[in-house]
C-alpha cells in the first residue's frame, strides 16, 4: 500500500498528523535539553531528547516478534548515524512517558548503549494509542499476518469498531480485514507455522476451508514437505475434499421398534435361542434358530407346553 493511503489512515486517528514532508520546522527541530528540564505544560507537540529509562513500552503494541538480527543492524546504524526518525510518546506525568510508536527504534537505541532518544510528544488516549501503534507498524515494517489479525480484532474489541470502520482506518478493503481476522479461527499448530513464516497467509486461508483438524494437519505437512505454492495448495485442498466426498458412507441401520425388541428379548429368554422378528409391508415373520435335531425337539416340546 502506498504511503499516501496510510497517511490518510493516520490522519483519521490524529487530525493534526502530518507526513515527514509536511512537518513544521518546530516539529523537525529536536530540543537539545532533556524532557526533565521542560515545563509539563510544554510537553506536547514537541520533539525532546528523553532518557530511555523514562519511557515505558506500549502495552497495546501489536508486534510480538522482534528479530534479533534486524535489531542488531538497526542498533549498529544508530551508533554510526544516530536515530533519524524520532519515536512517538505521550506524557504520563511524574517525568514518565509511554511509547506510542517506535518499539524497534527504542529497543535498538537501548541495545546501542545510548541513554537518550529523540521523541515526539503528543496527547493521545488509549484508543488512539492502539490505532496508531497498529498503523505505524504496518506502514514502517510489515507485521506477520497473525499479528495484523490480532491487531484488527483488538480494534474491534477494544475500540468498538466494525470491520468496515477498521478497514477505513487502516486503508484496506473490508474483505482484506475480514480474511485476516478469519486466520484467528485456525488451530494453534497452523497459527504457529504462520507466526514463524513457514507458510503465508494465502496458505493459511486455504486451510480455513478444510473441515477437520486432522485433515488440516495432513495438508500442512504436505505444504511444508513439498514447498507447495498457494495455488498448488488450493488445488490440493480441492482434490482432498473431492476424495472425501466420494468415499462410500456406511448405511445407517434402520431403527428397531422398541416394542418388537422387547418381544424378541422375551422370546430369546423363554426359548433359549436366537429369535429375530422382521416386519414387512403387510405382517412380518418370526425366525427361530435351532442347532441340532435335539434342539428342535426341545423347542417343539416348549410349544406343546404352551399349547
C-alpha positions in Angstrom: 0.0 0.0 0.0 1.2 3.5 -0.8 2.4 5.8 1.9 -0.2 8.3 0.8 -3.1 6.0 1.7 -1.6 5.1 5.0 -1.0 8.8 5.8 -4.8 9.3 5.4 -5.3 6.4 7.7 -3.2 8.0 10.4 -5.0 11.3 9.9 -8.2 9.5 10.7 -6.9 9.0 14.2 -4.8 12.1 14.6 -6.3 15.2 12.8 -3.0 17.1 13.3 -0.8 14.2 12.0 1.4 15.1 9.1 3.8 13.1 6.9 7.5 13.9 7.2 7.5 16.2 4.1 4.8 18.4 5.6 6.1 18.8 9.2 6.7 22.2 10.5 10.2 23.4 11.4 9.3 23.3 15.1 8.3 19.7 14.8 11.5 18.8 13.0 13.8 20.6 15.5 15.0 18.3 18.3 15.3 20.2 21.6 18.8 19.5 23.0 17.5 19.7 26.6 16.1 16.6 28.1 12.4 16.4 28.9 13.2 16.8 32.6 14.1 20.4 32.1 10.9 21.2 30.2 7.8 22.5 31.9 5.0 19.9 31.9 2.6 22.3 30.1 5.1 22.5 27.2 5.4 18.7 26.8 3.0 18.4 23.9 3.7 18.5 20.1 7.5 19.0 20.6 10.5 16.7 20.0 12.7 16.2 23.0 15.6 14.0 24.0 14.2 11.7 26.6 16.1 9.2 28.8 15.3 5.7 27.5 14.7 4.6 31.1 11.8 7.2 31.4 9.8 5.5 28.6 7.7 2.5 29.4 6.7 0.2 26.5 3.4 0.5 24.7 1.1 -2.1 26.4 -1.0 -2.1 23.2 1.9 -3.0 20.9 0.6 -5.2 18.1 4.1 -6.6 17.3 5.2 -9.6 19.4 8.2 -10.8 17.3 11.3 -8.7 17.1 14.1 -10.4 15.0 17.4 -10.1 16.8 19.4 -9.8 13.6 17.3 -6.9 12.4 17.6 -5.2 15.8 21.4 -5.6 15.8 21.6 -4.0 12.4 19.4 -1.1 13.4 21.5 -0.6 16.6 24.7 -0.5 14.6 23.1 2.1 12.3 22.0 4.2 15.3 25.6 4.1 16.7 27.0 5.4 13.4 24.4 7.9 12.3 22.1 8.5 15.2 18.3 8.0 15.1 16.8 9.8 12.1 13.1 9.3 12.9 12.0 10.1 16.5 9.8 7.7 18.4 6.3 9.0 19.5 5.3 9.1 23.1 2.7 10.5 25.4 3.5 12.2 28.8 2.1 10.4 31.8 3.3 12.8 34.5 6.0 12.4 37.2 8.6 12.6 34.4 7.4 9.4 32.9 6.4 8.7 29.3 4.6 5.9 27.4 5.6 4.8 24.0 3.0 5.2 21.3 5.1 4.0 18.3 8.7 3.1 17.6 9.2 0.0 19.7 12.0 -1.3 17.4 13.8 2.0 17.5 13.6 2.2 21.3 14.9 -1.3 21.7 17.7 -0.7 19.2 18.7 2.5 20.9 19.0 0.7 24.3 20.9 -2.1 22.5 23.3 0.5 21.1 24.0 1.7 24.6 22.6 5.2 24.1 21.0 6.7 27.1 18.6 9.2 25.4 16.3 9.1 22.4 14.6 11.8 20.4 10.8 11.5 20.9 7.8 13.4 19.6 5.4 14.0 22.5 1.7 14.2 21.8 -1.6 13.8 23.5 -3.3 10.5 22.9 -5.9 8.4 24.7 -5.8 4.6 24.9 -7.9 4.1 21.8 -5.7 6.3 19.7 -2.6 4.5 21.0 -3.9 1.1 19.9 -4.8 2.5 16.5 -1.6 4.5 16.0 0.6 1.6 17.0 -1.1 -0.8 14.6 -1.0 1.6 11.6 2.5 2.8 12.3 3.8 -0.8 12.3 2.0 -1.6 9.1 3.5 1.5 7.5 7.1 1.0 8.6 7.6 -2.7 8.7 5.1 -5.5 7.9 3.8 -7.4 10.9 3.3 -11.1 10.4 -0.3 -11.9 9.3 -1.2 -13.2 12.7 -0.1 -10.0 14.4 -2.1 -8.0 11.9 -5.2 -10.2 12.5 -4.9 -9.8 16.3 -4.5 -6.0 15.9 -7.6 -5.8 13.8 -9.6 -7.9 16.3 -8.3 -5.7 19.1 -9.6 -2.6 17.3 -13.0 -4.2 17.1 -13.0 -5.5 20.7 -11.3 -2.6 22.5 -12.4 0.4 20.3 -15.8 -0.9 19.3 -15.1 -0.5 15.6 -16.9 -2.5 13.0 -14.9 -4.4 10.3 -15.8 -1.7 7.8 -14.5 1.0 10.2 -11.3 -0.9 10.8 -10.8 -1.2 7.0 -11.3 2.6 6.6 -8.9 3.4 9.4 -6.1 1.2 8.1 -6.7 1.9 4.4 -7.6 -1.6 3.4 -10.6 -3.3 1.7 -13.2 -4.7 4.1 -12.7 -8.2 2.6 -9.0 -7.9 3.4 -9.8 -7.2 7.1 -12.4 -10.0 7.2 -10.0 -12.5 5.7 -7.2 -11.5 8.1 -9.5 -11.9 11.2 -10.6 -15.4 9.9 -7.0 -16.5 10.5 -7.7 -16.4 14.2 -10.1 -19.3 13.8 -7.2 -21.6 12.8 -5.9 -24.2 15.3 -2.7 -23.4 17.2 -0.4 -25.6 15.1 -1.3 -23.7 11.9 -1.0 -20.3 13.7 2.5 -21.3 14.8 3.6 -22.0 11.2 2.1 -18.7 10.2 3.9 -16.9 13.0 7.3 -18.3 12.1 6.6 -17.7 8.4 6.8 -21.3 7.4 3.6 -20.6 5.5 1.9 -17.5 4.1 -1.5 -16.0 4.9 -2.5 -17.4 1.5 -1.7 -20.9 2.6 -3.5 -20.4 5.9 -6.7 -19.1 4.1 -6.7 -22.3 2.1 -6.6 -24.4 5.3 -9.5 -22.5 6.8 -11.8 -24.3 4.4 -10.6 -27.8 5.4 -13.3 -29.4 7.6 -11.3 -31.3 10.3 -8.1 -30.6 12.2 -6.7 -34.0 11.3 -7.1 -33.1 7.6 -5.6 -29.7 8.2 -2.6 -31.2 9.8 -2.0 -33.7 7.0 -2.3 -31.0 4.3 0.0 -28.7 6.3 2.6 -31.4 6.4 2.4 -31.7 2.6 2.7 -27.9 2.2 5.9 -27.9 4.3 7.5 -31.1 2.9 6.8 -30.2 -0.8 7.2 -26.4 -0.5 3.8 -26.0 -2.2 2.7 -22.6 -3.6 -0.6 -21.1 -2.6 -2.1 -22.1 -6.0 -0.8 -25.7 -5.5 -2.3 -25.7 -2.0 -5.7 -24.6 -3.4 -5.7 -27.5 -5.8 -4.6 -29.9 -3.1 -7.4 -28.8 -0.8 -10.0 -29.2 -3.7 -8.8 -32.7 -4.6 -8.6 -33.7 -1.0 -12.2 -32.6 -0.3 -13.4 -34.2 -3.5 -11.9 -37.6 -2.5 -13.5 -37.3 0.9 -16.9 -36.6 -0.7 -16.5 -39.7 -3.0 -15.8 -42.1 -0.1 -18.7 -44.5 0.4 -20.6 -43.9 3.6 -21.9 -46.6 5.8 -25.6 -47.0 5.6 -27.2 -46.3 8.9 -29.0 -49.3 10.2 -32.8 -48.7 10.5 -34.0 -48.0 14.0 -35.6 -51.0 15.6 -39.1 -50.9 17.0 -38.7 -50.9 20.8 -41.8 -53.0 21.3 -40.6 -55.7 18.9 -37.2 -55.6 20.5 -38.8 -56.2 23.9 -40.8 -59.2 22.4 -37.7 -60.6 20.8 -35.8 -60.4 24.1 -38.6 -62.2 26.0 -38.8 -65.0 23.3 -35.0 -65.4 23.4 -35.1 -65.8 27.2 -38.0 -68.2 27.1 -36.7 -70.4 24.2 -33.0 -70.1 25.0 -32.1 -69.4 21.3 -31.8 -66.6 18.9 -35.1 -65.1 17.8 -35.4 -62.4 15.0 -38.7 -60.6 14.3 -38.8 -58.9 10.9 -41.7 -56.6 9.9 -42.9 -56.3 6.3 -45.3 -54.0 4.4 -48.1 -56.4 5.5 -47.4 -58.6 8.5 -43.9 -60.0 9.1 -42.1 -63.1 10.2 -40.6 -64.6 13.3 -37.4 -66.6 12.8 -36.4 -69.0 15.5 -33.0 -70.7 15.2 -32.1 -74.3 16.3 -28.8 -76.0 16.1 -29.5 -79.8 16.2 -32.3 -82.3 16.0 -32.3 -82.4 19.8 -32.6 -78.6 19.9 -35.5 -78.7 17.5 -37.2 -81.4 19.6 -36.7 -79.2 22.7 -38.4 -76.2 21.0 -41.4 -78.4 19.9 -41.9 -79.6 23.5 -41.9 -76.0 24.7 -44.5 -75.0 22.2 -46.6 -78.1 23.2 -46.4 -77.0 26.8 -47.7 -73.5 25.8 -50.5 -75.0 23.8 
